[in-house]
Amino acid sequence: MEEPKINEFYCHMPLHEVRLSVTGGCNHDCFYCGPFSDGKHSDSKDFRKLTLNQIEEIGSLLDQKNLHIQITGGEPSLRKDLEQIVEILRKKGNSDIGLTTNCSYMSGDILSNLVKRGLKDIHIHVPSFDRGVFERTIRREARDTIDRMYDTTRRAKSLGIRVEFNMPITKINVDSLPEIMSFCYKNGVNCKLIEVVSLEHDRINFLQISDSMKRWLKEEGINPVQRPKDPRWYGEVYDFKEGFFFRIAPTTPFLMDNLKGRKTQTVLDGRYWIGGANENYLFNASYFPVPHIGNIDALKADLEKTIRTYQLTKDEKK
């Protein structure tokens, strides 16, 4: 195997997760979704779809790798066989399986069925609980999605699985922050506030989000617990008790350089991405470089090279 050139990489955190994009399609059209999106304006479950046979191959490949698998998209709940996907991964030996969803097709009952088949956590994309703000963000009608978020969250808590709200912060939804944080704190829901990757000068930046968080904590009289930071999480982490925290995820300078077209190191951010393309695989160790495309053997070789790269960069830092 070709030895990785370490100076081409910046290792941001240890490798801990595989993002499994089971479809490129999404029924929402969030204005901040680029540059990572590939299925905007498409609600087709067949857009860049991974087949069940491919899911089986991936499941076997990831067995014994001790990596969390996060099922993503597009919107993964567009797949009518989502329960089968979770079950295949579990039966192939993968015990730590999560799902990221906008909740438009989720419900408490659907979540219960997924948990029975092996799902361990759910991340819910939440622009706002305000219907007007929500619809301005997704550029679609909200219909009953907000109610589905409440229902899915309640069921997740009752089932004892991990649940997290993911909220990219923009000029449109920044005023929704206190309500979201209060709901999450009251219900023991982890909350990740995300600085949106954008070249706009008037975007809501990390420091503004951090100030809002600190102001809310002070107003509520909440004092986070001080404990060693989990190396998997970057940005600011506010711990409340074991397994319950809020986090602010900043945009790194490396991502901004890539967005501006500047040549820079590939950022290894702890997550490996796998998607599908016409019976082949799309795969990458990072978001921004153009993804590789190939068969299962090519995917296996690239994943092993990526694991080796993480180890070499770790050794170099010692």
SULFEN-V167598 format. One record per run of one state. SS is the DSSP state (a for helix, b for strand, c for the rest). FROM is the first residue (numbers start at 1). LEN is the number of residues. If there is no record, write none. Layout:
SS | FROM | LEN
SS | FROM | LEN
This chain:
c | 1 | 5
a | 6 | 3
b | 9 | 3
c | 12 | 5
b | 17 | 5
c | 22 | 30
a | 52 | 11
c | 63 | 5
b | 68 | 5
c | 73 | 3
a | 76 | 3
c | 79 | 3
a | 82 | 10
c | 92 | 5
b | 97 | 5
c | 102 | 6
a | 108 | 9
c | 117 | 2
b | 119 | 7
c | 126 | 5
a | 131 | 8
c | 139 | 6
a | 145 | 15
c | 160 | 2
b | 162 | 8
c | 170 | 4
a | 174 | 14
c | 188 | 2
b | 190 | 6
c | 196 | 10
a | 206 | 15
c | 221 | 4
b | 225 | 1
c | 226 | 10
b | 236 | 6
c | 242 | 2
b | 244 | 6
c | 250 | 3
a | 253 | 7
c | 260 | 6
b | 266 | 3
c | 269 | 2
b | 271 | 7
c | 278 | 2
b | 280 | 5
c | 285 | 7
b | 292 | 3
c | 295 | 1
a | 296 | 22
c | 318 | 1
